[in-house]
Amino acid sequence: MDKIIIRDLCARGPIGISDAERSYPQEILINAELFTDTRKAAQTDSIEDCVNYSTIAKKFLALAETNQRKTVEAFAQDLADVCLSHERVSKVKIRVEKTSVVRFAGAVGVEIERSK
């Protein structure tokens, strides 16, 4: 299976359990691997036959900015749902990390895998 990769997409949005965490946008680091078959896209060389990573990344950023979720687990699931709604994506691996939450840690977060 082939993969489309989005690495280290830096988004900002409200996320967290406490009101204090949700009172300001936090940096959210998003990584995604979208599993698909790229043979037709390679053959036709047409964006219409591709999973457009730019479109997916823009959806991720918009979702982060308007996020109503408290946990990174729930937010990661929302991102996975965005990917799996694309007809050419059969499986996705999503990693969501908050970069300024735990003192002395570069980031904390979750990684999930979902399939159709």
C-alpha positions as CSV (number, residue, x, y, z in Angstrom):
1,M,0.0,0.0,0.0
2,D,1.2,3.5,-0.8
3,K,1.2,6.4,1.5
4,I,0.6,10.2,1.4
5,I,2.5,11.8,4.2
6,I,1.9,15.1,6.0
7,R,4.7,15.7,8.5
8,D,4.9,18.3,11.2
9,L,1.9,20.4,10.3
10,C,1.8,23.1,12.9
11,A,-1.7,24.2,13.8
12,R,-3.1,26.4,16.5
13,G,-6.3,26.0,18.3
14,P,-8.1,25.6,21.6
15,I,-7.6,22.2,23.1
16,G,-7.4,20.9,26.7
17,I,-9.3,19.8,29.7
18,S,-9.1,22.9,31.8
19,D,-10.7,26.3,31.0
20,A,-7.2,27.8,31.3
21,E,-5.9,25.6,28.5
22,R,-8.9,26.3,26.3
23,S,-8.7,30.1,26.9
24,Y,-6.0,30.6,24.2
25,P,-4.9,28.8,21.0
26,Q,-2.2,26.2,21.6
27,E,0.3,24.8,19.2
28,I,-0.8,21.4,17.9
29,L,1.6,19.4,15.8
30,I,-0.1,17.0,13.3
31,N,1.4,14.1,11.4
32,A,-0.6,11.9,9.1
33,E,0.0,8.9,6.9
34,L,-2.9,8.3,4.5
35,F,-2.8,4.8,2.9
36,T,-3.9,4.7,-0.7
37,D,-3.1,3.3,-4.1
38,T,-1.2,5.8,-6.2
39,R,-0.8,3.8,-9.3
40,K,-3.6,5.5,-11.3
41,A,-2.3,8.9,-10.2
42,A,1.2,7.9,-11.3
43,Q,-0.2,6.7,-14.6
44,T,-2.4,9.7,-15.5
45,D,-0.2,12.4,-13.8
46,S,-3.5,14.1,-12.9
47,I,-4.4,15.7,-9.6
48,E,-7.9,14.4,-10.0
49,D,-6.6,10.9,-9.4
50,C,-4.6,11.9,-6.4
51,V,-5.3,12.3,-2.7
52,N,-4.6,16.1,-2.6
53,Y,-2.4,16.5,0.5
54,S,-2.8,20.3,0.3
55,T,-6.6,20.0,0.6
56,I,-6.3,17.6,3.5
57,A,-3.8,19.9,5.3
58,K,-6.1,22.9,4.9
59,K,-8.9,20.8,6.4
60,F,-6.7,19.9,9.3
61,L,-5.8,23.5,10.0
62,A,-9.4,24.7,9.8
63,L,-10.5,21.9,12.1
64,A,-7.8,22.9,14.6
65,E,-8.8,26.5,14.6
66,T,-12.4,25.7,15.3
67,N,-11.8,22.7,17.5
68,Q,-14.4,22.1,20.3
69,R,-12.7,18.9,21.6
70,K,-11.0,18.8,25.0
71,T,-8.7,15.7,24.4
72,V,-6.1,15.0,21.8
73,E,-7.7,11.6,21.5
74,A,-11.0,13.0,20.3
75,F,-9.2,15.6,18.0
76,A,-7.1,12.8,16.4
77,Q,-10.3,10.9,15.7
78,D,-11.8,13.9,14.0
79,L,-8.7,14.2,11.8
80,A,-8.9,10.5,11.0
81,D,-12.5,10.9,9.9
82,V,-11.5,13.7,7.6
83,C,-9.0,11.4,5.9
84,L,-11.3,8.4,5.7
85,S,-14.0,10.5,4.1
86,H,-11.9,10.6,1.0
87,E,-12.8,7.8,-1.4
88,R,-9.2,6.9,-2.1
89,V,-8.0,6.6,1.5
90,S,-8.4,3.1,3.0
91,K,-6.4,3.6,6.2
92,V,-4.8,6.4,8.2
93,K,-2.3,6.9,10.9
94,I,-2.6,10.2,12.8
95,R,-0.3,11.6,15.4
96,V,-1.4,14.7,17.4
97,E,1.0,16.4,19.8
98,K,0.7,19.4,22.1
99,T,4.1,21.1,22.2
100,S,3.9,23.3,25.3
101,V,2.0,21.3,27.9
102,V,4.5,19.2,30.0
103,R,7.5,20.9,31.4
104,F,10.8,19.5,30.0
105,A,9.0,17.5,27.3
106,G,9.3,18.5,23.6
107,A,5.7,17.3,23.1
108,V,3.0,15.0,24.4
109,G,0.2,13.4,22.4
110,V,-1.4,10.3,20.9
111,E,-1.1,8.3,17.7
112,I,-4.0,6.4,16.3
113,E,-4.6,4.1,13.3
114,R,-8.0,3.8,11.7
115,S,-9.3,1.9,8.6
116,K,-12.5,1.8,6.6
